Structure formats: structure tokens, C-alpha cells
Amino acid sequence: MTTLSRPPADPGEPRVRPGAAMKAWLLHGLPQTKGLHQGPHAVPAADEKKHAWWQVMCLTGVDYFSTLGYQPAIAALAAGVISPLATLVLIGVTLFGALPVYHRVATESPHGSGSIAMLERLLPKWGGKFFVLALLGFAATDFMITMTLSAADATAHLIQNPLMPGWLHGQNVLVTVFLLALLGAVFLRGFKEAIGVAVVLVGIYLGLNAVLVVAMLVQALTHPVAVGNWWTALSTSHGNPLMVVGIAVLVFPKLALGLSGFETGVAVMPQIRGDAADTEEKPTGRIRGTKRLLTTAALIMSAFLITTSFTTVVLIPEQEFQPGGQADGRALAFLAHQYMGVGFGTIYDLSTIAILWFAGASAMAGLLNLVPRYLPRYGMAPQWAGATRPLVLVFTLIGFVITFLFNANVDAQGGAYATGVLVLMTSAAVAVTLSARRRRQRRLALGFGVIAVVFSYTTITNIIERPEGIRIAAIFILGIVVISMLSRVRRSFELHATSIRFDEQAMEFVATDETGPIQIIAHEPKKLSAAAYRHKLTTAMESSHLNVQGQVIFLEVVVDDSSDFETDLEVHGITRHGFRVLQVHGPVVPNTIASVLLRIRDVTGLMPHIYFRWTEGNPIKNLLRFLFFGQGEIAPVTREVLREAEPDVTRRPWVHVE
């Protein structure tokens, strides 16, 4: 190999740095090759175990079904005696709004990336990237508040159990933090066989709820006085029936927590076992299984929501739903103890605590799946974001902060949770509306558009009435955007190529000279005349003393989408005006050039030398052009990218600048 470089300095004996073992443990499982993060359209491993749709439904259900632990109490507190009617509105939106939308999402995004990936495809370049970052902020709000709210409600069920010692009362924050720490410890240890655990927990929990609901319906119907009192309160407090229906519609946004399971349902699609004839391009069986999952979960939840909203508001005194009351955040547990005895109530509490805690596990798994799908691929997260354990520590610490800020209060976190859920569902409705419109499906576009309007109204109403939700989401969005941009700037000098392929003509160009060095002139693809090539060659010969005995190759980088970070590079060989040209499309000129030079070195065994001219203009402006538009300070940035990618100076391609 021809190097024409200085002899390398003696690096000396490598020293073992303190904390190396801890770092290795934290970064265990981190992909060593850049660009191998799981993307939205990545193909899962062939040996990955698949499951029946009903089993995967239980994994979704630990989040979706667990809302029964607090939803009836929140509904009664928000809507009062109108709670059952408002719940009917919620069920209508679930079955005739959310369900059709997510059926479409499952069809168009069958690899678990959901509506965010659909919008990413519909809104390309920087606008799409920032929109996805904003949605990730709302998704982070949804999943983080799921963890903290569920842990807080599990704490409420634990402390309110009559068998628990009295010293636990008032220690909600500490108990919630302990549950979150325990959740984080499980993920640090390794989280496997989640679906098997979810099947057991959901089966027991739904079974106990079915027994409780039947018993409470019998209790209510055999005591007509209680039903009569509820009906009297309903009919006298709001006047005529139309007014009652109108108020139920207006109150419905406060009950939006009951819509929480759909985004999770499409996120777990890759776990579903499809047909033998399924392919990753057309997984028909997986899509059909997902639709069954979504439909079955929605029907089960709808049945529980309407029956529990009725029994709780009929059988529980209104004052018990208020903060500090025995039914605050735990209406069904209150009924279990009140009417089924301490034994059944304690078993119900344990089941509720387990599924609420495991709902946090489902949310943590969602975060660990979502963040590496997008941020590292955008260059907007440090490399360690591809490893599980550092992310677990980060999310657990954020959970601690949220718990302290909200004082482990379930009701106080409801607004933030609903905001995250509703924004994601609104984005899904918008995504399928845009998709149907692009495919000229006018009726579907109109129907989905109406659903998008309903979700938009619900979201805006929820934000107005409970602005703390949008504040929390804004903090997440701001944090993600700022940290992402700083990370992208910091990683700007990395190689961005996930793979590099030379076509046959390009390979002939670089393999012609068997002795080297391979001489390459960087050329701007906007100047394609014969005179431009001759001028560039003459200038390089005069200023850099370029030896033209060997044939010179021109290298041109066409910038397509500068917002991309990790990309596949295709290098094409072109003969233009008698000159040999390597043309490659990439997001950033310097990084793309550096990747091509290193690939030429590895393929040919010869050292490439590349010749630049200094970029005219203000260096600060050129640097900003490089960071945001992929152009600007080409020569020095190319050299810096090569220096970081190849620490051995004897193997580093040479950069010449005049």
C-alpha cells in the first residue's frame, strides 16, 4: 500500500481506564457498527419467536386494561352522575373512530413503527424530522406518565388495603419511587418472556374484574333505590335529556384515558405470528392478527368501561371519589372490599398492583423500542442510546422526577397522560387521512378526516381544561429537540454511511491503477461542462503539483436530503467529456467523501489522495451550511471526519487543499 505519510507515533502500552468494566456492562448489546440501529422498516431477526395474536393482546393489555384500576374513579370525579353517558361517547369514539384508524395504520405500517413512521414518510426532510421529534415528545409524555401514573395508582391500592401497616399511609411518593426503581432493576437485569407474564397477569385481572362486575351489577339491580337515586340526580341536575347528552359530549375529553391502548397495539405487531406465506413486504397474516387484537381489546375494554362506570357511580358515595377519599383512584378496589370482603378485595388489590406495575414495564419497553428507532438514525442521540441499560437509567430517573413533581398523585397526572395519548391518536388519524387522500380514496379520506376533527377537538379541549399536560409535553419536546440538535452537531464529524456499494464502472475506475496512489479531485456537480473539468484539473496540477501520469478521477457528491444522517451510498462510475467521474448521492458532502475514500482504500489496498480548493466565504456561515444543508466547509471537515474515523495516520487517506 502506498501511504506517503509520516511514521506513526509509538502509542505505548494501552492502559486500563478506571470504570471500564462498568462502561462495558452499561453498553452491553450496543451495535458496534454505525448504522445498524433498528429502523422503522427493518426486518426482524429470523429466529425471533412469534406469538398468537391473543397472547400479544395481553402484552398490549397490561397498559390498556390496567386503566380500569383508575379510569372509573377519574370518570366519576370528572363527570359525576353523567359518567355512564360520557363513557358511552368514549365507547363510540373507540369503536367507530380509533379502531378504524388503527386498522389502517396496521395495514400501512406493519413493522411496529406505527403512525409516526407514516407521517415521517408523508413529511420528508427537516420538516418531517422536527415533526417526528415533536411526536416523540408526546410519545415520551404518554409512556413516561404511564409508568409514573400506573406506579402511583399501584401505590394507592397497596396503601389503602386494610391489611397494610399504618406507617405506610402518607408515604405514596417513596413507595412509588421504590416501584419505579424495581421496574428499572428488572430491565437492567434483562427483560425476557414478557408476553408469557402478561398473559398470566391479564388473564387473572380480567377474570377478577368479570366476577366483580357481575356481582356489582347484581348488587345495583337488587337495590333499586340506589339506581333510582342515581337516575333522579341525573334527571334533576341537568334539565332536559338533550342537555344531558350535550354535557356528556362536552365531558367526554376528560375520559380520554380509556383510549390508551391503540398505539401500543400497533407497536407490538412484529411479535404476532402470521401465515406461513407471509413476507416482510406483505405480512398479510400479521396484519389480520393485529386487527383481531385491536378489535378484541376494544370490545373487551368497552364492555368493562360501561359496566364499571355505571356500578361505581351508583354504588359509591360521591364524596369518596374526592382527593383523599377511599375510592380516589381505586373505585373498583373500593367496591371489591366493600361488597366482596377483605379476602377477595386483597386478592383484587394484588392483581391490580401487579398489572399496574407491569403496565409500567410495557411503557418502558415502548420507550426502549421507540428511541433507538429514530434518534440515532437521525444522528440526534449519542451512540449509547442504542444500548438498553443507559436508557433504562435515564427513563427511571425521569420517572423519579415526575413522581416528586406530581407528589405521586394519580388525578394530577391524568391530564398529561391524556394529552400524550390524544396527540398520538390525532396524528394517527391525520396520517391515515393524508394516506387515503394521496391514494384518491375520497370517501375514506372524508371519514378519516371527520375522525381527525373529533380527536383534534378532544385534544384541544383536554389541553384547555388541563394545561399541565401540554406543559409536561412541551418540556419533553423541548428537551428532545435541544438534546437532539446538540447531539447531531456533536456527531457531525462521524461517518454516516451504513453501507457503500460501487457499481461495475466505478470499480473499474478505482481498480485501474495497480501501484497507486489513487488521485481524486473533488468536483462540484453543478459545473458539468468540459471546460469546468479541464479548469479543475489544470488548477490542481498547478497548485498541488498533481502528477497526471496516472489517470485522475473526479468525485462528485449530490446532496439529496441533508436532514438524513445514516444512509446507504451507491457509487456510480460515469465518463463525462472524456473524464472519469465517481458520482454518489448523500446527505452531507464531507462525510460522504470520507466514506468513499475509506472504502476505496479497503477495496483496492491503495491509498487515495483527494484534492480540494478552499471554500470561499465566511467560515462561520460555511460551518452552519455544513451542519444544516450538508455543504460548506468541505476540505477541513473531510479531513476531520477522516481523522476521527481512522486514528492510524499511515492508513488515513490524504487530503490536499489549495
N, C-alpha and C positions, 0 to 999 in steps of 0.2 A: 504494500500500500504506500502511495506517495503522500507524505504528510506536510513537508516543507514547514515544519513548526519547531518551536523551541523544545528542548528536552524537558520532560515533566519533572516537577519538583518532587523530592522524596517526601511522601506523606507521613512517613514514620509508622509506628505500630498503632493500630486502631485502639482507642480507649473505650472501655465500657462506661457509658454515662450513667449517673445515678437516675433511678426511675425507669430504666429501660424495660425491666420486667413488667412494671405497671403499665407502661405505654403499650407493650406488646399484648397484654391482656385486654386493655381497652379497645385496641384496634383489631382484635381478632375477627377474622372474616372480612376485613376490608379488601376490596379488589385491588390487586397490585398493578393492574394495567388501567391506565386512564381511559375513560370512555366506555367502561363495561358496566356502568350503572343500569339498573333495570329501568328501561324507558316505558312509556305508555303503550307501545306496540311490541314490546319484547316478547319472545317466545319462551314460555316456561320450560324448566328442565323436563326432559322426557321421563325421568324416574320419579317425578313429583307425584305423590299419592293423591288420587281424586276421591271424591265422596259423593254420595247420593244427594240430590237437591234438598231433601228434607233434613238431612244432617247439617248441611251448610246453613239452612234456615235457622237452626238453633244457634249457630255462631253469630248470625245477624240478630237473633232473638235476645241474646244476653243484653244487647243495647236496647232493642225495640220493645221487647216485652217487659224489661225491667222498669220501664217508665210507669208501669202500674203501681210501683212502690210509692210514687209521689204524685202522679198525674191526677187521680181523683181528688186529692186534698187541694192541689193547686187550682183545679177546675171549680171546686166548691167555693174556695176563697175568692176566686176571681169573678165567678158568675152567680154565686148564691143559688137561689131556687131555680134559676134558669139553666143551671149546669147541664141537665139531661138534654134540653133542646139545643144548647150550644154544642154539645157533644154530637148530636145528630148532624149539625152543619159540618163539624170536623170529619165525621164519617163520610158524608157526601163528598167533601173535598178529597179525602183519602182514596175512595173507590173510583170516583169519576174525574179526578184531577191528577193526583200524584201517581196513581197506578198506571194509567195510560202513558204518562210522560216517561216513567222509568221503564216501561216495556219497550218504548222506542229507544231509550238510552242503552238498554241491554242489547238491542239488535245492532245498534251502530257502534257501540264501544264494548265489544265482548271480551276484552282482555283485562278488565278490572280497573280501567283508568277513569271511567265514569264521565260525567258531563263536563268536567274541567278539560279533559283531553279533546272533547268535541269542540268546545269553544276555542281551544288552542289552535285547532285546525282551521276553524272558521275565521279567526282573527290573527293572522300571521304577523311576524316581525315584532318590533319593540312594543307596539300597542297590545298585541296578543300576550307578550311576556308580562307586561305590567298588569294586564287584566288577570292573568293566571296568578300572579303574585298576590293580588288583592283577594281573589277567591281562596287562595291558600291561607290567607289571613283569617277569612271567615271559617274555613275548614278547621284551622287550628283552634279558633274560638269554640267551634262545635265540639271537637274531640277533647280539648283540654277541659272545658266546662262539663262535658260528660263525665270525665274522670273525677273532677272535684265535687260536682253535684251528686253523683252516684255514691261517692265515698261519704259525703256529708249525710246523705239520706240513710246509708247503711249505719252510720254512727247514731243517727236519731232512733232507728229501730233497735239498735243494741242497747242504748242508754235507757230508752223508755220501757224496755222489758222489765216486768216486776221482779224477776229473779236476779237482776243485775245489782251489784252493791251500790249503796247510795253515794259513795265518794266519786263515782263516775259522772254524776249529774253536774253540768256546767263545764265539763271537760271535752266539749264537742270538737274544738279545734285540735287539741292534742290527739284525740282518738282518730280523727280524720287524717291528720298528718301521718300517724302510725300506719293506717290502712294504705295510704299512698306510698309510703316507704316500703311497705310489704309488697305492694304491686311492683314497684321498681326493682326490688330484690329478686322477684320471680323472673323478670325479664333479663336482669343481669346474669342470673344463673342459666337461663335458657328456657324459652317458652315453646314447648312441643305438645303435640296431641291436644291442641286447644279445642278442636271440634268434638273429640270424644268427651271432654269435660263439659263442653257447652250442651251437648245432647242430654247428659245426666241432669245438669242444673235446670235447663229449660223444661225438661220432662217433669221433674219434681215440682217446680214452681208453677207451671200451668195446671198440673193436677191439683195442687193445693188451692189454687185460685178458683178452679172449676167447682171444687167442693164448697168453698167459701161462698161463691156467688150463688149457687143453688140454695144453700142454707139461708143466705140473706134475702133472696127473693121470696122464699117460703115465709121467712120471718116478717117481711114487709107486707106480703099479701094476706097473711093470717092476722095482721094487726091493721085493719083498715083505717083506724084512727090516725096512724102515722101518715099513711098515704093521703088521707083526707086533709090533714093539716098542711102537708106539702102543697096539695092542689089549691087549697084556699089561699095560701101565701102566694102562690104563683098567679092566681087569677085576680087577687085584690091589689097586689103591689104594683102591677104594670098595666092595668086597664084592659083594653080590648085585646083579642088574640093576635091581631096583626101587629100591634105594638110589641107584644111578647116575642113574636117571630123576628121582628126588626132588631130588637135588642139582642136576641140570640146571635144574629148575624154579626152585629157590631162587637159582641163579646168574644166571638169565635177566635180572633187572633191571640187572645190570652191563653187559649188551649192548644197552641201550635206545637207544644212539646210532644203531643201524640203523633207527630209526623216524622219522628226522628230516625226511622229505620231504613228508609229507601236508599239513601246514598251509600250506606254500609252494604245494603243488599247487592248493589252492582259492583262494589269494590271487591267482594269475595267471589266474583264469578269464576276466576281461574281455578278455584277449589272444586268446582262442580264437575262431576263425571258426565261426559257427553256420550254420543253414539260412537260406535266403532269406526264409522265412516267420517267422523269429524276431522277437520283440518284447522290449523290456526287461522287460515284465511276465511274459512266458512265453518265455524263451530256450531252447526245447527242444533245438535243435542244440548250443548251447554246453554245456548240462548233459550231453548224451550224449558230447560230445567230452571233457569233463572226466573223466567216468567211465572212458573209454578210457585217458586219460592216467594216471589213478591206478592202474588195473588193470595196464597195461603196465609202468609203472615199478616197481610192487610185484613183478611176476613176474620182471622182469629182475634186480632187486636181490636177490630171494630166491635165484635161481639162483647169482648171484655169491657171496652170503654163505655158502651151504652148501659150495660147492666151495672157496672160499678158506679157510674155517675148517678144512676137512679137510687141504688141502695144506700150509698153514702149520704146523699143529701136528704133522704127520707129518714134514715135511722140514726144519724149523728146530729146532736145539737149544734147549732150554728157557731156558738162560742168556742167549741172545741177545735174548729178549723183555724182560729186566730193564732198568731205567733205565741208560742208557749203553751197552747192547748194540747190535749192528749192526742188529737188527730192531726196536728200540724205536721204535714209531710209524710204521714203514715196512716191514712184513713182506713185502708183495708186491714192493716195490722190492728188498729183500734177495734174494728168490728170482730176480728178473729178472737181477740182477748175478751171482748165484752160478751159475745154470744156463743163462742165455741170453747171457752175455758182456757186456763193458763197453759195446759199441756199443748193443745193444738196451736194456741197463739204463739208459744215459744218455738214450736217447730216451724210455724209460718215465718216468724221473725228470722230464724236461722236461714231458712230458704231465701228470704228476701235479702238478707245481708250478703249471702253468698253470690246471688245473681247480680246485685248492685255492684259489689266489688268486682265481679267478673265483667260487668259492663265497662268498668274502667280498663280492664285488660283488653277488651275489644277496641276501645278508643285508642289505647296505647299502640296496639297492633296497626290500627288505621294510620296513625301518625308515622310510625316506623315504615309503613308502606308508601305513604304519600310523599314525605320529604325527599327521600332518595330518588323518587321517580322524576322529579322536576328540578330541584335546586342545583344539584351537582351537574346535571346535564345542561343547565343554563349558565354554568360557571358561577352560580350565585350562592355557593356554600363551600366551606372548606372541605378538603378531601376526607377528613374524619367523619363527615356527615353521611358517608356511605357505610359506616360501621354502626352496629346496633347499640353497643354499650354507652358510648358518649352521648348519643341521642337520648337514651333512657335516662341518664343522669340529668341532662338538660330539661327534659319534659317533667321529670319528677320535681326538680327544684322550682320550675314554673308552677307546678301544682301546689307546692307549699305556699308560694307567694299568693296565689289566688285564694287559697283557703284562709290565710290570715286576713287578706283584704276583705273578704266576704264574711268573715267570722264563722265559717262553716255553716252558713245559713242556706237552706235549700231554696226557699222562696226568693231570696235576694239574687240567686244565680239563675233563676228561671228566665229572666229577660235576656241575658247574654246567651244562654243556651238556645232559646227560641230564635234569636237573631241569626246565629250561625246556621241553624237548621233551615230557616226560611230563605236566607240568601242563597244557599246551595240549591234548594229546591226551585227557587225563582230562576237561577242560572240554568238549571236543567230544562225548565220549561222554555226559556228563551232559546237555548241550544237546539231543542227539537223543533221549535217554530222556525228558526232560521234554516235548519236542515230540510224541513218539509217545503219551505219556500224555494230553496235552491233546486229542489227536485220537481218543482212545479206541481206539488200536491196541494192544491188550493184549499180544499175542504179541511184537510188535516192541518194545514198551516193556520187556518182560521180557528179551528177548535183548540189547537195548542196555544194560539195567541190569546184566546179567552182565558185559558188556564193560567197563562203567564200574567195576565192582568190581575186575576184573583190572587195569585201568590204575591204579586207586587203590592197590591192593596194590603194584604195581610202583613207583609214585611214592613211597609211604611207605617201602618197603624201600630204594630208592635214597637217599632223604633220610637215613635212619638210618645207612646204611653210608658215605655220602659227604656229610656235613652241610655241607661247604663250598659245595655247590650252593645250598642253601636260604639260606645266609648271603649269598651274592652276590645271589640273587634278592630277599632281604629288603632289601638295600641299594638295589637298583633300585626296588623298590616304595616304600620309604620316601622315596627321593629324588623319585619321580614324584608321590606323594601330597602331600608338603610343598610342592614347587615348584608343583604344580598348584593347590593351595589358595591359596598366596600370589599366584599369577598371577590366579586368579579374583577375589580381593579387590582386586587392583590394577586389574583390568578391570571392576570392578563399576559404574563410572560411564560405561561406554560404552553406545552404543545397541545393543540386542540383536536388533532386528528384521531379518530377512533380506528381507522384503517386507511391504508393507502394502496391503490392499485394502478399500475401502469398498463396502458394498452400496448398492443404489439409494436406499433410505430414508435411510441415513446421509449419502449425498452430497447429498440434498435438504436435510437439516438444515443442513449446513455451507455450502451454496450459496445459502440463502435471503436472507441479508443481503449486499447488494452494496457497502456502504460500509464496514462493519466499525466497530470491531474485533469479532471473534467472541468472545463471552463464554461461558466454560465453567466449570462448578462441578464439582470433584472430589467424587464421592459414593461412599460405601461400599456395595457391592452387597448387603450383608446386611440393610440397612434399606430395605425396598421399599414401605412404606406411604405413603399420600398425605400423612399428617402429617409423615413424615420428610422428604419432598421439600419441603413447604411450610416446615418449620423451617429446612432448609438454605438455602433461597432467602432467607428473611427475615433469617437471620444474616448472610449475605453482603451483603445490601443495607445492613444497619445498620453492620456493622463495616468493610466495604471500600468503602462508598458505590457499590455496584454500580448501574449505570444499566440499568433494566429496560425502557427504551423499545424496545430491540431484544430479540428473543427469546433467552432463556438456554438453554444446552444443558448437560445433566448428562453427565459422563463416568464410567463405571464399569469397573473392571478386575477381572476374575475370575481369581484365581490358580489355575492348574491344577497344574503340576508346577514347583515352584520350583528344581528341580535342573537344568532345561533352561537353556541360555544363548542360543543363536541360534534364533529361531523365526519362523514366518510369522504375521502378525497379520491377522485378519479382523474388521473393524469393522462392527457391525450397528446400524441405526437402529431404535429402539423407542419407541412412545408409551405412557407409563405414567402413569395418573391425570391425563392432560392435559399432562404434561411430556414434552419431547423428551429422549431418552436415547441416548447412544452407548455401546454395550456391546462390550467386547473381552476376549478371553481371552489371558492372557500369563503368563510365569513370574515377572515382577517388576513391581510396581506402578509405581514411579517411572520406570523406563526405558521401560516400555510407554507411559505417559502422554507422556513426552518425544517418543517416536517418532510418536505420533498427532498431537501438536501441530505438529511439523515437517512432517508430511505434509499437514495441513490448510493450513498456510501455503503450501506449494508448490502445492497443488491450486487454492486459491481466490485466491491473491495477497493475502490479507488476514492481518493479524496476530492470532493467538489470544491471549487473556488468560485465564488459569486462576486460580481462587480456591480456596484451601485453608484449613483450620483447622489450628492447631498440634497435633501428636500428643502426647497425654498419656503420662506415664510417664517412666521413667529413660532418658535419651538413649543411654547405652551399651547397655542392653538393646534399645532400639529399633534401634540400628545392627546389633546381632547378628541381630535378627529380619529385618532387611532383607537381610543377607548370606546367611542360610541359608533363610529362608522367604519372601522376596520382599516382605515388608511391614515396617512400622516407621516410620522417619523419611521420610515421603513428600515433604513440601514442600521441605525443603532439598536432599534428594537429587535430586529432579526438577530443581531449579534448577541443581545442579552438573552433571547429565547434559547439560542444555541448553547450559550454558556451555562444556563440552568439545566438544560436537558442533557448535556454532555460535559461532565466535570473534567474528563481527561483531555488536556489540551492537544495531545498528539492524535486524538481521534475526532477532533472538532473541525467541521468544515470551516474554510477560511472565508472571511468577509473583507472585501476591498471596497473602499469608498474614495471617490474623487470629488 
